[in-house]
Amino acid sequence: MGALARKVASLDELQEAIVWAKGKDRTTVICIDTHPFDWTPGDAWWDVGVPDISARDSVNQARAEHVAGRQNQRVGI
């Protein structure tokens, strides 16, 4: 489809590939293998819906956390 692609095997190679990609004049794809069960350092938040109303306190708490988490999302243009 016209994209340039590069596979990397480490975070150092990823940094180099990002510099490489920024220097290109078209779409680029960078691929790096990840472990399916290990979490990487940092923070991620998934916008997965939680019921608005529930008889379970744990669900209501999850909903409150979800609403609070949405306040940190970037707004799309």
mmCIF file of the N, C-alpha and C atoms, coordinates in Angstrom:
data_MODEL
# 
_entry.id   MODEL 
# 
loop_
_atom_site.group_PDB 
_atom_site.id 
_atom_site.type_symbol 
_atom_site.label_atom_id 
_atom_site.label_alt_id 
_atom_site.label_comp_id 
_atom_site.label_asym_id 
_atom_site.label_entity_id 
_atom_site.label_seq_id 
_atom_site.pdbx_PDB_ins_code 
_atom_site.Cartn_x 
_atom_site.Cartn_y 
_atom_site.Cartn_z 
_atom_site.occupancy 
_atom_site.B_iso_or_equiv 
_atom_site.pdbx_formal_charge 
_atom_site.auth_seq_id 
_atom_site.auth_comp_id 
_atom_site.auth_asym_id 
_atom_site.auth_atom_id 
_atom_site.pdbx_PDB_model_num 
ATOM 1   N N  . MET A 1 1  ? 0.809   -1.179  0.000  1.00 0.00 ? 1  MET A N  1 
ATOM 2   C CA . MET A 1 1  ? 0.000   0.000   0.000  1.00 0.00 ? 1  MET A CA 1 
ATOM 3   C C  . MET A 1 1  ? 0.865   1.261   0.000  1.00 0.00 ? 1  MET A C  1 
ATOM 4   N N  . GLY A 1 2  ? 2.154   1.100   -0.216 1.00 0.00 ? 2  GLY A N  1 
ATOM 5   C CA . GLY A 1 2  ? 3.028   2.255   -0.351 1.00 0.00 ? 2  GLY A CA 1 
ATOM 6   C C  . GLY A 1 2  ? 3.742   2.690   0.905  1.00 0.00 ? 2  GLY A C  1 
ATOM 7   N N  . ALA A 1 3  ? 3.452   2.076   2.039  1.00 0.00 ? 3  ALA A N  1 
ATOM 8   C CA . ALA A 1 3  ? 4.120   2.460   3.280  1.00 0.00 ? 3  ALA A CA 1 
ATOM 9   C C  . ALA A 1 3  ? 5.511   1.843   3.343  1.00 0.00 ? 3  ALA A C  1 
ATOM 10  N N  . LEU A 1 4  ? 6.423   2.554   3.974  1.00 0.00 ? 4  LEU A N  1 
ATOM 11  C CA . LEU A 1 4  ? 7.736   2.011   4.265  1.00 0.00 ? 4  LEU A CA 1 
ATOM 12  C C  . LEU A 1 4  ? 7.647   1.285   5.599  1.00 0.00 ? 4  LEU A C  1 
ATOM 13  N N  . ALA A 1 5  ? 8.334   0.164   5.750  1.00 0.00 ? 5  ALA A N  1 
ATOM 14  C CA . ALA A 1 5  ? 8.239   -0.619  6.976  1.00 0.00 ? 5  ALA A CA 1 
ATOM 15  C C  . ALA A 1 5  ? 9.615   -0.953  7.512  1.00 0.00 ? 5  ALA A C  1 
ATOM 16  N N  . ARG A 1 6  ? 9.666   -1.058  8.826  1.00 0.00 ? 6  ARG A N  1 
ATOM 17  C CA . ARG A 1 6  ? 10.919  -1.416  9.488  1.00 0.00 ? 6  ARG A CA 1 
ATOM 18  C C  . ARG A 1 6  ? 10.587  -2.212  10.737 1.00 0.00 ? 6  ARG A C  1 
ATOM 19  N N  . LYS A 1 7  ? 11.255  -3.355  10.923 1.00 0.00 ? 7  LYS A N  1 
ATOM 20  C CA . LYS A 1 7  ? 11.075  -4.180  12.118 1.00 0.00 ? 7  LYS A CA 1 
ATOM 21  C C  . LYS A 1 7  ? 12.255  -3.933  13.030 1.00 0.00 ? 7  LYS A C  1 
ATOM 22  N N  . VAL A 1 8  ? 11.981  -3.758  14.323 1.00 0.00 ? 8  VAL A N  1 
ATOM 23  C CA . VAL A 1 8  ? 13.031  -3.520  15.302 1.00 0.00 ? 8  VAL A CA 1 
ATOM 24  C C  . VAL A 1 8  ? 12.949  -4.575  16.392 1.00 0.00 ? 8  VAL A C  1 
ATOM 25  N N  . ALA A 1 9  ? 14.070  -4.778  17.091 1.00 0.00 ? 9  ALA A N  1 
ATOM 26  C CA . ALA A 1 9  ? 14.120  -5.833  18.093 1.00 0.00 ? 9  ALA A CA 1 
ATOM 27  C C  . ALA A 1 9  ? 14.397  -5.320  19.500 1.00 0.00 ? 9  ALA A C  1 
ATOM 28  N N  . SER A 1 10 ? 14.563  -4.004  19.661 1.00 0.00 ? 10 SER A N  1 
ATOM 29  C CA . SER A 1 10 ? 14.860  -3.462  20.987 1.00 0.00 ? 10 SER A CA 1 
ATOM 30  C C  . SER A 1 10 ? 14.358  -2.022  21.079 1.00 0.00 ? 10 SER A C  1 
ATOM 31  N N  . LEU A 1 11 ? 14.356  -1.500  22.293 1.00 0.00 ? 11 LEU A N  1 
ATOM 32  C CA . LEU A 1 11 ? 13.929  -0.115  22.466 1.00 0.00 ? 11 LEU A CA 1 
ATOM 33  C C  . LEU A 1 11 ? 14.926  0.851   21.844 1.00 0.00 ? 11 LEU A C  1 
ATOM 34  N N  . ASP A 1 12 ? 16.218  0.493   21.864 1.00 0.00 ? 12 ASP A N  1 
ATOM 35  C CA . ASP A 1 12 ? 17.217  1.336   21.201 1.00 0.00 ? 12 ASP A CA 1 
ATOM 36  C C  . ASP A 1 12 ? 16.954  1.395   19.701 1.00 0.00 ? 12 ASP A C  1 
ATOM 37  N N  . GLU A 1 13 ? 16.680  0.242   19.108 1.00 0.00 ? 13 GLU A N  1 
ATOM 38  C CA . GLU A 1 13 ? 16.356  0.209   17.675 1.00 0.00 ? 13 GLU A CA 1 
ATOM 39  C C  . GLU A 1 13 ? 15.062  0.968   17.392 1.00 0.00 ? 13 GLU A C  1 
ATOM 40  N N  . LEU A 1 14 ? 14.125  0.922   18.337 1.00 0.00 ? 14 LEU A N  1 
ATOM 41  C CA . LEU A 1 14 ? 12.871  1.648   18.159 1.00 0.00 ? 14 LEU A CA 1 
ATOM 42  C C  . LEU A 1 14 ? 13.138  3.148   18.092 1.00 0.00 ? 14 LEU A C  1 
ATOM 43  N N  . GLN A 1 15 ? 13.985  3.650   18.979 1.00 0.00 ? 15 GLN A N  1 
ATOM 44  C CA . GLN A 1 15 ? 14.323  5.075   18.950 1.00 0.00 ? 15 GLN A CA 1 
ATOM 45  C C  . GLN A 1 15 ? 14.937  5.458   17.601 1.00 0.00 ? 15 GLN A C  1 
ATOM 46  N N  . GLU A 1 16 ? 15.836  4.626   17.100 1.00 0.00 ? 16 GLU A N  1 
ATOM 47  C CA . GLU A 1 16 ? 16.460  4.881   15.800 1.00 0.00 ? 16 GLU A CA 1 
ATOM 48  C C  . GLU A 1 16 ? 15.411  4.858   14.682 1.00 0.00 ? 16 GLU A C  1 
ATOM 49  N N  . ALA A 1 17 ? 14.481  3.914   14.776 1.00 0.00 ? 17 ALA A N  1 
ATOM 50  C CA . ALA A 1 17 ? 13.451  3.792   13.742 1.00 0.00 ? 17 ALA A CA 1 
ATOM 51  C C  . ALA A 1 17 ? 12.510  4.988   13.758 1.00 0.00 ? 17 ALA A C  1 
ATOM 52  N N  . ILE A 1 18 ? 12.248  5.539   14.928 1.00 0.00 ? 18 ILE A N  1 
ATOM 53  C CA . ILE A 1 18 ? 11.391  6.724   15.009 1.00 0.00 ? 18 ILE A CA 1 
ATOM 54  C C  . ILE A 1 18 ? 12.058  7.893   14.300 1.00 0.00 ? 18 ILE A C  1 
ATOM 55  N N  . VAL A 1 19 ? 13.355  8.067   14.526 1.00 0.00 ? 19 VAL A N  1 
ATOM 56  C CA . VAL A 1 19 ? 14.096  9.117   13.827 1.00 0.00 ? 19 VAL A CA 1 
ATOM 57  C C  . VAL A 1 19 ? 14.042  8.865   12.321 1.00 0.00 ? 19 VAL A C  1 
ATOM 58  N N  . TRP A 1 20 ? 14.256  7.623   11.932 1.00 0.00 ? 20 TRP A N  1 
ATOM 59  C CA . TRP A 1 20 ? 14.187  7.230   10.511 1.00 0.00 ? 20 TRP A CA 1 
ATOM 60  C C  . TRP A 1 20 ? 12.825  7.579   9.921  1.00 0.00 ? 20 TRP A C  1 
ATOM 61  N N  . ALA A 1 21 ? 11.746  7.219   10.635 1.00 0.00 ? 21 ALA A N  1 
ATOM 62  C CA . ALA A 1 21 ? 10.393  7.448   10.133 1.00 0.00 ? 21 ALA A CA 1 
ATOM 63  C C  . ALA A 1 21 ? 10.085  8.934   9.989  1.00 0.00 ? 21 ALA A C  1 
ATOM 64  N N  . LYS A 1 22 ? 10.543  9.726   10.937 1.00 0.00 ? 22 LYS A N  1 
ATOM 65  C CA . LYS A 1 22 ? 10.281  11.169  10.875 1.00 0.00 ? 22 LYS A CA 1 
ATOM 66  C C  . LYS A 1 22 ? 10.970  11.817  9.684  1.00 0.00 ? 22 LYS A C  1 
ATOM 67  N N  . GLY A 1 23 ? 12.022  11.166  9.186  1.00 0.00 ? 23 GLY A N  1 
ATOM 68  C CA . GLY A 1 23 ? 12.740  11.711  8.039  1.00 0.00 ? 23 GLY A CA 1 
ATOM 69  C C  . GLY A 1 23 ? 12.164  11.299  6.698  1.00 0.00 ? 23 GLY A C  1 
ATOM 70  N N  . LYS A 1 24 ? 11.132  10.502  6.689  1.00 0.00 ? 24 LYS A N  1 
ATOM 71  C CA . LYS A 1 24 ? 10.515  10.041  5.440  1.00 0.00 ? 24 LYS A CA 1 
ATOM 72  C C  . LYS A 1 24 ? 9.370   10.952  5.024  1.00 0.00 ? 24 LYS A C  1 
ATOM 73  N N  . ASP A 1 25 ? 9.059   10.921  3.750  1.00 0.00 ? 25 ASP A N  1 
ATOM 74  C CA . ASP A 1 25 ? 8.005   11.783  3.224  1.00 0.00 ? 25 ASP A CA 1 
ATOM 75  C C  . ASP A 1 25 ? 6.693   11.039  2.980  1.00 0.00 ? 25 ASP A C  1 
ATOM 76  N N  . ARG A 1 26 ? 6.559   9.852   3.554  1.00 0.00 ? 26 ARG A N  1 
ATOM 77  C CA . ARG A 1 26 ? 5.314   9.101   3.404  1.00 0.00 ? 26 ARG A CA 1 
ATOM 78  C C  . ARG A 1 26 ? 5.071   8.243   4.640  1.00 0.00 ? 26 ARG A C  1 
ATOM 79  N N  . THR A 1 27 ? 3.968   7.569   4.656  1.00 0.00 ? 27 THR A N  1 
ATOM 80  C CA . THR A 1 27 ? 3.582   6.740   5.795  1.00 0.00 ? 27 THR A CA 1 
ATOM 81  C C  . THR A 1 27 ? 4.626   5.672   6.074  1.00 0.00 ? 27 THR A C  1 
ATOM 82  N N  . THR A 1 28 ? 4.922   5.476   7.356  1.00 0.00 ? 28 THR A N  1 
ATOM 83  C CA . THR A 1 28 ? 5.861   4.431   7.767  1.00 0.00 ? 28 THR A CA 1 
ATOM 84  C C  . THR A 1 28 ? 5.207   3.530   8.803  1.00 0.00 ? 28 THR A C  1 
ATOM 85  N N  . VAL A 1 29 ? 5.687   2.309   8.865  1.00 0.00 ? 29 VAL A N  1 
ATOM 86  C CA . VAL A 1 29 ? 5.220   1.332   9.842  1.00 0.00 ? 29 VAL A CA 1 
ATOM 87  C C  . VAL A 1 29 ? 6.440   0.820   10.582 1.00 0.00 ? 29 VAL A C  1 
ATOM 88  N N  . ILE A 1 30 ? 6.370   0.828   11.922 1.00 0.00 ? 30 ILE A N  1 
ATOM 89  C CA . ILE A 1 30 ? 7.442   0.265   12.738 1.00 0.00 ? 30 ILE A CA 1 
ATOM 90  C C  . ILE A 1 30 ? 6.832   -0.885  13.525 1.00 0.00 ? 30 ILE A C  1 
ATOM 91  N N  . CYS A 1 31 ? 7.461   -2.033  13.438 1.00 0.00 ? 31 CYS A N  1 
ATOM 92  C CA . CYS A 1 31 ? 6.954   -3.232  14.102 1.00 0.00 ? 31 CYS A CA 1 
ATOM 93  C C  . CYS A 1 31 ? 7.960   -3.690  15.156 1.00 0.00 ? 31 CYS A C  1 
ATOM 94  N N  . ILE A 1 32 ? 7.472   -3.982  16.359 1.00 0.00 ? 32 ILE A N  1 
ATOM 95  C CA . ILE A 1 32 ? 8.318   -4.527  17.417 1.00 0.00 ? 32 ILE A CA 1 
ATOM 96  C C  . ILE A 1 32 ? 7.536   -5.625  18.118 1.00 0.00 ? 32 ILE A C  1 
ATOM 97  N N  . ASP A 1 33 ? 8.190   -6.752  18.370 1.00 0.00 ? 33 ASP A N  1 
ATOM 98  C CA . ASP A 1 33 ? 7.537   -7.852  19.069 1.00 0.00 ? 33 ASP A CA 1 
ATOM 99  C C  . ASP A 1 33 ? 7.329   -7.476  20.532 1.00 0.00 ? 33 ASP A C  1 
ATOM 100 N N  . THR A 1 34 ? 6.187   -7.869  21.072 1.00 0.00 ? 34 THR A N  1 
ATOM 101 C CA . THR A 1 34 ? 5.889   -7.644  22.478 1.00 0.00 ? 34 THR A CA 1 
ATOM 102 C C  . THR A 1 34 ? 5.446   -8.950  23.106 1.00 0.00 ? 34 THR A C  1 
ATOM 103 N N  . HIS A 1 35 ? 5.512   -9.003  24.416 1.00 0.00 ? 35 HIS A N  1 
ATOM 104 C CA . HIS A 1 35 ? 5.060   -10.179 25.138 1.00 0.00 ? 35 HIS A CA 1 
ATOM 105 C C  . HIS A 1 35 ? 3.557   -10.030 25.378 1.00 0.00 ? 35 HIS A C  1 
ATOM 106 N N  . PRO A 1 36 ? 2.780   -11.071 25.118 1.00 0.00 ? 36 PRO A N  1 
ATOM 107 C CA . PRO A 1 36 ? 1.328   -10.929 25.214 1.00 0.00 ? 36 PRO A CA 1 
ATOM 108 C C  . PRO A 1 36 ? 0.799   -10.726 26.629 1.00 0.00 ? 36 PRO A C  1 
ATOM 109 N N  . PHE A 1 37 ? 1.601   -11.019 27.658 1.00 0.00 ? 37 PHE A N  1 
ATOM 110 C CA . PHE A 1 37 ? 1.091   -10.932 29.027 1.00 0.00 ? 37 PHE A CA 1 
ATOM 111 C C  . PHE A 1 37 ? 1.857   -9.967  29.919 1.00 0.00 ? 37 PHE A C  1 
ATOM 112 N N  . ASP A 1 38 ? 2.998   -9.439  29.483 1.00 0.00 ? 38 ASP A N  1 
ATOM 113 C CA . ASP A 1 38 ? 3.757   -8.483  30.290 1.00 0.00 ? 38 ASP A CA 1 
ATOM 114 C C  . ASP A 1 38 ? 3.299   -7.073  29.975 1.00 0.00 ? 38 ASP A C  1 
ATOM 115 N N  . TRP A 1 39 ? 3.211   -6.251  30.991 1.00 0.00 ? 39 TRP A N  1 
ATOM 116 C CA . TRP A 1 39 ? 2.825   -4.850  30.838 1.00 0.00 ? 39 TRP A CA 1 
ATOM 117 C C  . TRP A 1 39 ? 4.085   -4.012  30.804 1.00 0.00 ? 39 TRP A C  1 
ATOM 118 N N  . THR A 1 40 ? 4.137   -3.065  29.928 1.00 0.00 ? 40 THR A N  1 
ATOM 119 C CA . THR A 1 40 ? 5.309   -2.206  29.833 1.00 0.00 ? 40 THR A CA 1 
ATOM 120 C C  . THR A 1 40 ? 5.199   -1.069  30.841 1.00 0.00 ? 40 THR A C  1 
ATOM 121 N N  . PRO A 1 41 ? 6.340   -0.502  31.242 1.00 0.00 ? 41 PRO A N  1 
ATOM 122 C CA . PRO A 1 41 ? 6.291   0.618   32.180 1.00 0.00 ? 41 PRO A CA 1 
ATOM 123 C C  . PRO A 1 41 ? 5.505   1.781   31.577 1.00 0.00 ? 41 PRO A C  1 
ATOM 124 N N  . GLY A 1 42 ? 4.910   2.546   32.428 1.00 0.00 ? 42 GLY A N  1 
ATOM 125 C CA . GLY A 1 42 ? 4.124   3.676   31.965 1.00 0.00 ? 42 GLY A CA 1 
ATOM 126 C C  . GLY A 1 42 ? 2.679   3.503   32.371 1.00 0.00 ? 42 GLY A C  1 
ATOM 127 N N  . ASP A 1 43 ? 1.815   4.201   31.710 1.00 0.00 ? 43 ASP A N  1 
ATOM 128 C CA . ASP A 1 43 ? 0.414   4.152   32.072 1.00 0.00 ? 43 ASP A CA 1 
ATOM 129 C C  . ASP A 1 43 ? -0.430  4.095   30.809 1.00 0.00 ? 43 ASP A C  1 
ATOM 130 N N  . ALA A 1 44 ? -1.469  3.314   30.871 1.00 0.00 ? 44 ALA A N  1 
ATOM 131 C CA . ALA A 1 44 ? -2.402  3.232   29.749 1.00 0.00 ? 44 ALA A CA 1 
ATOM 132 C C  . ALA A 1 44 ? -3.805  3.173   30.319 1.00 0.00 ? 44 ALA A C  1 
ATOM 133 N N  . TRP A 1 45 ? -4.738  3.672   29.575 1.00 0.00 ? 45 TRP A N  1 
ATOM 134 C CA . TRP A 1 45 ? -6.126  3.664   30.021 1.00 0.00 ? 45 TRP A CA 1 
ATOM 135 C C  . TRP A 1 45 ? -6.995  3.271   28.850 1.00 0.00 ? 45 TRP A C  1 
ATOM 136 N N  . TRP A 1 46 ? -7.820  2.270   29.067 1.00 0.00 ? 46 TRP A N  1 
ATOM 137 C CA . TRP A 1 46 ? -8.693  1.781   28.008 1.00 0.00 ? 46 TRP A CA 1 
ATOM 138 C C  . TRP A 1 46 ? -10.090 2.311   28.246 1.00 0.00 ? 46 TRP A C  1 
ATOM 139 N N  . ASP A 1 47 ? -10.668 2.895   27.219 1.00 0.00 ? 47 ASP A N  1 
ATOM 140 C CA . ASP A 1 47 ? -12.020 3.423   27.317 1.00 0.00 ? 47 ASP A CA 1 
ATOM 141 C C  . ASP A 1 47 ? -13.007 2.307   27.014 1.00 0.00 ? 47 ASP A C  1 
ATOM 142 N N  . VAL A 1 48 ? -13.214 1.459   28.011 1.00 0.00 ? 48 VAL A N  1 
ATOM 143 C CA . VAL A 1 48 ? -14.156 0.345   27.896 1.00 0.00 ? 48 VAL A CA 1 
ATOM 144 C C  . VAL A 1 48 ? -15.334 0.673   28.800 1.00 0.00 ? 48 VAL A C  1 
ATOM 145 N N  . GLY A 1 49 ? -16.493 0.676   28.233 1.00 0.00 ? 49 GLY A N  1 
ATOM 146 C CA . GLY A 1 49 ? -17.679 1.099   28.964 1.00 0.00 ? 49 GLY A CA 1 
ATOM 147 C C  . GLY A 1 49 ? -17.958 0.298   30.232 1.00 0.00 ? 49 GLY A C  1 
ATOM 148 N N  . VAL A 1 50 ? -18.481 0.999   31.230 1.00 0.00 ? 50 VAL A N  1 
ATOM 149 C CA . VAL A 1 50 ? -18.900 0.400   32.495 1.00 0.00 ? 50 VAL A CA 1 
ATOM 150 C C  . VAL A 1 50 ? -20.357 0.813   32.689 1.00 0.00 ? 50 VAL A C  1 
ATOM 151 N N  . PRO A 1 51 ? -21.211 -0.088  33.172 1.00 0.00 ? 51 PRO A N  1 
ATOM 152 C CA . PRO A 1 51 ? -22.619 0.270   33.346 1.00 0.00 ? 51 PRO A CA 1 
ATOM 153 C C  . PRO A 1 51 ? -22.806 1.539   34.174 1.00 0.00 ? 51 PRO A C  1 
ATOM 154 N N  . ASP A 1 52 ? -23.784 2.347   33.794 1.00 0.00 ? 52 ASP A N  1 
ATOM 155 C CA . ASP A 1 52 ? -24.089 3.580   34.533 1.00 0.00 ? 52 ASP A CA 1 
ATOM 156 C C  . ASP A 1 52 ? -24.720 3.282   35.892 1.00 0.00 ? 52 ASP A C  1 
ATOM 157 N N  . ILE A 1 53 ? -25.514 2.240   35.949 1.00 0.00 ? 53 ILE A N  1 
ATOM 158 C CA . ILE A 1 53 ? -26.278 1.922   37.157 1.00 0.00 ? 53 ILE A CA 1 
ATOM 159 C C  . ILE A 1 53 ? -26.094 0.451   37.488 1.00 0.00 ? 53 ILE A C  1 
ATOM 160 N N  . SER A 1 54 ? -25.838 0.183   38.772 1.00 0.00 ? 54 SER A N  1 
ATOM 161 C CA . SER A 1 54 ? -25.690 -1.202  39.208 1.00 0.00 ? 54 SER A CA 1 
ATOM 162 C C  . SER A 1 54 ? -26.018 -1.299  40.693 1.00 0.00 ? 54 SER A C  1 
ATOM 163 N N  . ALA A 1 55 ? -26.450 -2.467  41.111 1.00 0.00 ? 55 ALA A N  1 
ATOM 164 C CA . ALA A 1 55 ? -26.686 -2.721  42.533 1.00 0.00 ? 55 ALA A CA 1 
ATOM 165 C C  . ALA A 1 55 ? -25.385 -3.077  43.241 1.00 0.00 ? 55 ALA A C  1 
ATOM 166 N N  . ARG A 1 56 ? -24.338 -3.340  42.466 1.00 0.00 ? 56 ARG A N  1 
ATOM 167 C CA . ARG A 1 56 ? -23.046 -3.749  43.047 1.00 0.00 ? 56 ARG A CA 1 
ATOM 168 C C  . ARG A 1 56 ? -22.153 -2.529  43.268 1.00 0.00 ? 56 ARG A C  1 
ATOM 169 N N  . ASP A 1 57 ? -21.650 -2.390  44.493 1.00 0.00 ? 57 ASP A N  1 
ATOM 170 C CA . ASP A 1 57 ? -20.761 -1.275  44.818 1.00 0.00 ? 57 ASP A CA 1 
ATOM 171 C C  . ASP A 1 57 ? -19.502 -1.285  43.960 1.00 0.00 ? 57 ASP A C  1 
ATOM 172 N N  . SER A 1 58 ? -18.981 -2.476  43.658 1.00 0.00 ? 58 SER A N  1 
ATOM 173 C CA . SER A 1 58 ? -17.748 -2.557  42.873 1.00 0.00 ? 58 SER A CA 1 
ATOM 174 C C  . SER A 1 58 ? -17.959 -2.010  41.459 1.00 0.00 ? 58 SER A C  1 
ATOM 175 N N  . VAL A 1 59 ? -19.138 -2.235  40.892 1.00 0.00 ? 59 VAL A N  1 
ATOM 176 C CA . VAL A 1 59 ? -19.435 -1.720  39.551 1.00 0.00 ? 59 VAL A CA 1 
ATOM 177 C C  . VAL A 1 59 ? -19.601 -0.201  39.602 1.00 0.00 ? 59 VAL A C  1 
ATOM 178 N N  . ASN A 1 60 ? -20.267 0.297   40.629 1.00 0.00 ? 60 ASN A N  1 
ATOM 179 C CA . ASN A 1 60 ? -20.434 1.741   40.770 1.00 0.00 ? 60 ASN A CA 1 
ATOM 180 C C  . ASN A 1 60 ? -19.084 2.433   40.968 1.00 0.00 ? 60 ASN A C  1 
ATOM 181 N N  . GLN A 1 61 ? -18.184 1.815   41.716 1.00 0.00 ? 61 GLN A N  1 
ATOM 182 C CA . GLN A 1 61 ? -16.842 2.359   41.902 1.00 0.00 ? 61 GLN A CA 1 
ATOM 183 C C  . GLN A 1 61 ? -16.086 2.347   40.580 1.00 0.00 ? 61 GLN A C  1 
ATOM 184 N N  . ALA A 1 62 ? -16.205 1.252   39.821 1.00 0.00 ? 62 ALA A N  1 
ATOM 185 C CA . ALA A 1 62 ? -15.549 1.169   38.514 1.00 0.00 ? 62 ALA A CA 1 
ATOM 186 C C  . ALA A 1 62 ? -16.089 2.247   37.586 1.00 0.00 ? 62 ALA A C  1 
ATOM 187 N N  . ARG A 1 63 ? -17.384 2.527   37.651 1.00 0.00 ? 63 ARG A N  1 
ATOM 188 C CA . ARG A 1 63 ? -17.973 3.576   36.815 1.00 0.00 ? 63 ARG A CA 1 
ATOM 189 C C  . ARG A 1 63 ? -17.408 4.945   37.186 1.00 0.00 ? 63 ARG A C  1 
ATOM 190 N N  . ALA A 1 64 ? -17.285 5.211   38.483 1.00 0.00 ? 64 ALA A N  1 
ATOM 191 C CA . ALA A 1 64 ? -16.732 6.492   38.930 1.00 0.00 ? 64 ALA A CA 1 
ATOM 192 C C  . ALA A 1 64 ? -15.286 6.641   38.450 1.00 0.00 ? 64 ALA A C  1 
ATOM 193 N N  . GLU A 1 65 ? -14.502 5.571   38.530 1.00 0.00 ? 65 GLU A N  1 
ATOM 194 C CA . GLU A 1 65 ? -13.119 5.609   38.057 1.00 0.00 ? 65 GLU A CA 1 
ATOM 195 C C  . GLU A 1 65 ? -13.076 5.813   36.541 1.00 0.00 ? 65 GLU A C  1 
ATOM 196 N N  . HIS A 1 66 ? -14.012 5.205   35.832 1.00 0.00 ? 66 HIS A N  1 
ATOM 197 C CA . HIS A 1 66 ? -14.079 5.356   34.382 1.00 0.00 ? 66 HIS A CA 1 
ATOM 198 C C  . HIS A 1 66 ? -14.377 6.804   33.998 1.00 0.00 ? 66 HIS A C  1 
ATOM 199 N N  . VAL A 1 67 ? -15.342 7.398   34.662 1.00 0.00 ? 67 VAL A N  1 
ATOM 200 C CA . VAL A 1 67 ? -15.703 8.794   34.379 1.00 0.00 ? 67 VAL A CA 1 
ATOM 201 C C  . VAL A 1 67 ? -14.510 9.706   34.683 1.00 0.00 ? 67 VAL A C  1 
ATOM 202 N N  . ALA A 1 68 ? -13.826 9.458   35.799 1.00 0.00 ? 68 ALA A N  1 
ATOM 203 C CA . ALA A 1 68 ? -12.647 10.265  36.147 1.00 0.00 ? 68 ALA A CA 1 
ATOM 204 C C  . ALA A 1 68 ? -11.542 10.079  35.114 1.00 0.00 ? 68 ALA A C  1 
ATOM 205 N N  . GLY A 1 69 ? -11.339 8.860   34.650 1.00 0.00 ? 69 GLY A N  1 
ATOM 206 C CA . GLY A 1 69 ? -10.306 8.580   33.656 1.00 0.00 ? 69 GLY A CA 1 
ATOM 207 C C  . GLY A 1 69 ? -10.568 9.267   32.336 1.00 0.00 ? 69 GLY A C  1 
ATOM 208 N N  . ARG A 1 70 ? -11.821 9.399   31.973 1.00 0.00 ? 70 ARG A N  1 
ATOM 209 C CA . ARG A 1 70 ? -12.161 10.067  30.709 1.00 0.00 ? 70 ARG A CA 1 
ATOM 210 C C  . ARG A 1 70 ? -11.767 11.534  30.725 1.00 0.00 ? 70 ARG A C  1 
ATOM 211 N N  . GLN A 1 71 ? -11.665 12.128  31.906 1.00 0.00 ? 71 GLN A N  1 
ATOM 212 C CA . GLN A 1 71 ? -11.275 13.533  32.007 1.00 0.00 ? 71 GLN A CA 1 
ATOM 213 C C  . GLN A 1 71 ? -9.827  13.740  31.552 1.00 0.00 ? 71 GLN A C  1 
ATOM 214 N N  . ASN A 1 72 ? -9.035  12.684  31.548 1.00 0.00 ? 72 ASN A N  1 
ATOM 215 C CA . ASN A 1 72 ? -7.629  12.773  31.152 1.00 0.00 ? 72 ASN A CA 1 
ATOM 216 C C  . ASN A 1 72 ? -7.395  12.473  29.674 1.00 0.00 ? 72 ASN A C  1 
ATOM 217 N N  . GLN A 1 73 ? -8.444  12.101  28.957 1.00 0.00 ? 73 GLN A N  1 
ATOM 218 C CA . GLN A 1 73 ? -8.296  11.792  27.531 1.00 0.00 ? 73 GLN A CA 1 
ATOM 219 C C  . GLN A 1 73 ? -8.062  13.056  26.717 1.00 0.00 ? 73 GLN A C  1 
ATOM 220 N N  . ARG A 1 74 ? -7.244  12.903  25.691 1.00 0.00 ? 74 ARG A N  1 
ATOM 221 C CA . ARG A 1 74 ? -7.092  14.001  24.744 1.00 0.00 ? 74 ARG A CA 1 
ATOM 222 C C  . ARG A 1 74 ? -8.336  14.050  23.870 1.00 0.00 ? 74 ARG A C  1 
ATOM 223 N N  . VAL A 1 75 ? -8.716  15.229  23.505 1.00 0.00 ? 75 VAL A N  1 
ATOM 224 C CA . VAL A 1 75 ? -9.897  15.416  22.661 1.00 0.00 ? 75 VAL A CA 1 
ATOM 225 C C  . VAL A 1 75 ? -9.446  15.390  21.218 1.00 0.00 ? 75 VAL A C  1 
ATOM 226 N N  . GLY A 1 76 ? -10.098 14.571  20.405 1.00 0.00 ? 76 GLY A N  1 
ATOM 227 C CA . GLY A 1 76 ? -9.763  14.484  18.981 1.00 0.00 ? 76 GLY A CA 1 
ATOM 228 C C  . GLY A 1 76 ? -10.127 15.750  18.236 1.00 0.00 ? 76 GLY A C  1 
ATOM 229 N N  . ILE A 1 77 ? -9.469  15.955  17.152 1.00 0.00 ? 77 ILE A N  1 
ATOM 230 C CA . ILE A 1 77 ? -9.744  17.148  16.343 1.00 0.00 ? 77 ILE A CA 1 
ATOM 231 C C  . ILE A 1 77 ? -10.741 16.792  15.264 1.00 0.00 ? 77 ILE A C  1 
# 
